């Protein structure tokens, strides 16, 4: 089972610490940022499933940040604000927020909203590729997002099918995260019903695609070092990945 990653964007250190600690104890992986610059670094360097975004961030404005995020991806966002008037809530929804919670709040209410937003999301945010991330570097390999090509450590271009490329991008955006076959299938097929389980044939099709990708990027397909199988669950891309904007 994949553990969700939550990013808290809050410049009040006490509030940030409280939210981080509470959500970690609730079973989530949590990181934190205090402004737009730090937020950008976080979403461009790792998988993020949900953002808790404060409205008042010193010189930055959470509403404007939410609007900017929506230009590039569908990561669920919950606005956190001391402003609770209807017009403030409406403004948050108008720029793309998925929910809104007013300060001060009961942490249990926050947790309920987090669970609800993650459950009803039409797309798991983990697989909303960062459009401004143009290149991934891993184990001396290069995936060039602008040209949609992969270059081997020896400097040769390796040909991948469209589906193989999609699966590679899923792994690169979610390194060191165990992904189920359903999550991989959801990421490469936008028409799938997200909660639907794969049948035996569909599950086997994912295995075949992963196997084909392995033959092109692994040194030893019988003992893979990049794409490892998690028995009974799915796969994990088990090497460091660096994302860069070219």
N, C-alpha and C positions, 0 to 999 in steps of 0.2 A: 504493500500500500504506500502510495506517495505521500510524503509529509509536505503540507503546503508551506510556502515561504511568504511571509508578510513583511512589508516594508512600512515602517512608521516614520512619517515626516512631521517632526515636532521639534520646535526650538526651545521649549521649556524643558530643562534637563530633568526636573523632578517628575513631570508628567510623562516624559519620554521613558524614563527608567521604570515608572510604574506600569506603563502599557507593555513595555518589552518583557518585564518579569512575569506579568500576569499571563500574557499570551504564550510565552515559553512554557509556563507551568500547565497551560491548557493543551500542550502538544504540538505547537507550531514552531517552525524555524523562523526567527525574527531578526531583522536587521533594522538599522535606524539611520536617518539623515535629518539634518536640521535646516537645510535650505535647498533651493532648486538645483544648484550645482552638484551637491552631494547626491541628491535624488537621481539626477541624470547619470552619474557614474554607477550607481547601484543597478538601475534598470538596463544599462548597457553592458554590464559585466556578469550578470547572473540572472537566473530564472526568478521572477517575482509573480506570485499568484494573486496578491491583493495589496493595495496601498491604502493606508490610513493617513489621510492628508489634512493637516491643520490649515485653517484659512489664514491666520495671521502669523507670518514667519519673518518678522523683522522687515527687511526691505523687499521680501518676496511676498506674493499673494497667492494663496492656495487655489482660488478660483481661476486665476490666469494660468497657473501651473496645470490644473486639471484640463483646461481647454487645450493646452499645448500637448499634453500626453495623448489626448484623444485624436490628434492629427496622425499619430504613428501606430497606435495599438489599442487593444481592447482590454487591457489589464483592469479588472474591477477596482473601483475607487470608492471608499467611504469618506466623505467629508466630515471632519471633526472641527467643531467651531463653538465659540462662546456666543455667537449670534444665532438666536433661535427663532426669529420672526419668520412668518410664512414667506415673505419676499426673499429672505436670505436662503431659505431652503430651496425655493423655486429656482433661484439663481444657480445653486449648486447642481440641480438636476438639469438645468438648461445647458450647462457646459459639459454634461456627460457623466456626472457622478451617479453611482449605482444606489447609494443610500446616504443618509445624513444623520449624524448624532450630535446633540448639543451638549456642551460642557456646562456644569459638571454632570457626569453620567455614572450610572451603576455599571461596574465592569462586567457584570453578568449580562446586562443588556447589550453592551458592546460585543461580547462573545456571541450572543444570539444573532446579532446582525452580521457578524463575520461569517458564521456558519451558513446563514441564509443566503448571503451574497455568493459565497463560494459554491453552494449547492445549485443555485438557480442559473448560474452563468451559462450562457449558450455556448461559450467556448472557454476551455480552461486557459487561463492567462499564460500558463507556462509555455504555450505554443504560439503566442502572438509574437512573431518574429520582429525584432527591432529593425525597422526599415533603415535606420541611420547607422546600423552596424554593417559595414561593408566587407569585413574580412575576419575570418577565424583562423587562428594558428594553433596547431596541436601536434605534438610529437614529430616536429619538423615538416609537417604537412601544412598546406595553405588552402583554405576555401575562400575564393574571391566572390563575394556576393554581387558585385556590380556586373561581372561577366558570367556569374553562375557556373564557375569552373573550379576544379580541384587540382592542385599541383602537388606531385609527390616530392619526397625529400631529395630525389635525384634531379628534380627540376622538370619532370615530364607531366604533361596534362593527362589525367586519367578520365576516361569517358564514363559517365554515369547516366542511367536512365532518369526520367523525370521523377519516378517514384523513389529510386535510390537516392537522388538528390534531396528530396523532401525528408526522407528518413534521416539522412546525414545531418540536415539542418536541425531536425528535432533533437538529435543527440548532442550536437554542438551547443545548442541553446540550453541544454539541461544536463551538462556534465556532472558526474558523480551523483546523479539522481536515478533511482530505480524507476523505470517506466513500464507500466503494464502494456500488454499488446493492445488493449482497448485505447489507451492514451495515445499510442503511436498511430493507431488506425484513425482516431479522431483528428489527429494533427495533419495527416496526409489526405484526408477526405472530408471536405467541409460539409458534405451532404449527409454524413452519418448522424444518427440520433445519438447524442452524447452518452446517455446512460445505458445504451443497448450493449449487451454482452455479445462477444464474437462467437459465432458457431465454429465447429471444428475446422471447416474448410477455410473460413476467414482467418482463423488463428494460424493455420498452417501457411496461408499466403503471406502473412507478416513474417513468419519464420524464414520462408523462402527468400523474401526481399532482404532481410537482414543477412542471410547467408550469402547472397550475391554481393552485398556491400562489403562483407568481410573479405571475400576473395579479391577485392580491389584495393583494400587499404590495410589488411592485416599481413604481417610477415609470416605467420603460421596460423592458418585457419583452424587447425585442430587444437591449438592452444592460444586463442586470441588474447591479445593484451589491451586492445582498445574497446571493443564491444564484447562485454562479458554477459553470459546468460545467468539470470537469477531464477533458479528452478522454481516452477510453480507460480512465478510472477511475470517475468518479462526480461528486460535487458537493462544494462547500465553502461554508459560511456565512461570508462574508468581512467581517463587521463585528463591532465590539466588543459583547459582551453582558454586562450586569450582572444578577446574580441577587440577589434580596433576600427575606428572610423577613418577611412582613407580620404 
